[in-house]
Amino acid sequence: MAKKAPAQTPSANNSKHARERDKKTMGKIVGLADDVAKRALGGKEPTIDIPTRTKSNTIWNSKRGILQMGDAVATRELFNLNQAKQFMQTCLHANSIRELIDVEKTLSLRGMFYKGLHTVAGTNGEKTFADQDESDGILEDLEVSMSSLREELHIFAKKRGTMAGNITIVDTGDEIDCRRMGSGGYAIPSICEPDVIQFKKCEAKFVLHVEKDTVWGRFNEDRFWQKHNCILTEGSGQPTRGVRRLLRRLNEELGLPIYCLLDCDPWGHYIYSVIKQGSISLAFESERLAIPDAKFIGIRSKDYKACNLSDDVQIDLTDTDRKRAGEIAAYPWFEKHKGWQKEIAGMLENGFKMEVESLTSKAISYVTEEYVPQRLKDKDWLD
């Protein structure tokens, strides 16, 4: 049974929490700068150690059901020609973060790229960053090297994701009733920490997370969340950290089960894997993002026959799809799971993939009125 939404502290306490968080983050930035300065003043080459965000440095914690980062690090050296630019970029972004904390403001990932973008003095027009991807990678390096969340660095990403349902939240002081969000829903922000979003009143019994906004639109228009007393979310494909963080908090703080309705293809399977166990590149954030007890209710390889779908819904698997399916089947958390081995093998045997929208071929509201309610009633899911 879901936990009752806890009584929330006044906004002043949230501000106090934010100030304490900023003080801690600033201390880490100063510590990073001090280490560089001490090495330079001591006649040693300035270096920065960055934990490696690779599959080889990822550990599967089977007891906790999450991916965790290992201990391997890469040393970034100032006087190494292959690393000098990254060293400079790291220091440049660290200083920008210090400035953001000082003035108590935030910037988007795109904003951080432009803040640090300029022509390097003494070069033939070389820029500090070639593109935003290069900038984003350095910011992730800083996150993991300081064991700080992106939100703690005063950085946010583009909003992507929507919510509606039987819950009232407080977002930066504004009370929002997610039962009254019209056809568009509540736009889930990039930062979903407790000092930004508080849960005021929750009557929902579970969360249904769907892959795309088109599917979410069908569920919202059919008032699925009202009829089945739930919260409805979508992640516009691969869910952002903000969406995953909100789902984790709904599960952890309110005790709400998380059910996922995703496409029957390797990408839908991967999205579920990321929601449930975490991702390899962000394994350092699994503690706050992963939801080990999340359930996959469909769409499933068996549904082509079980739902009596026509051949028209079939989308042929490509060689890339088959290769990706094999990689996912070999993930440690899927490798020993008979249900998932059967599911992936069934998709490969079918020779085609299916989208959730394919259920519309049965009836416009088949997915909301029959498919999902029956799966929940029968407890027919993969975990």
Secondary structure, 3 states (H helix, E strand, C coil): CCCCCCCCCCHHHHHHHHHHHHHHHHHHHHHHHHHHHHHHHCCCCCEEEEECCCHHHEEEECCCCEEEECCCEEEEECCCCCCHHHHHHHHHHHHHHHHHHHHCCCEEHHHHHHHHCCECCCCCCCECCCCHHHHHHHHHHHHHHCCCCHHHHCEECCCCCEEEECEEEEECCEEEECCCCCCCCEECCCCCCCCCEEEEEECCCEEEEECCHHHHHHHHHCCHHHHCCEEEEECCCCCCHHHHHHHHHHHHHHCCCEEEECCECHHHHHHHHHHHHCCCCCHHHHHHHCCCCCEEEECCCCHHHHCCCCHHHCEECCHHHHHHHHHHHCCHHHHCCHHHHHHHHHHHHHCEEECHHHHHHCCCCHHHHHHHHHHHHHCCCEC
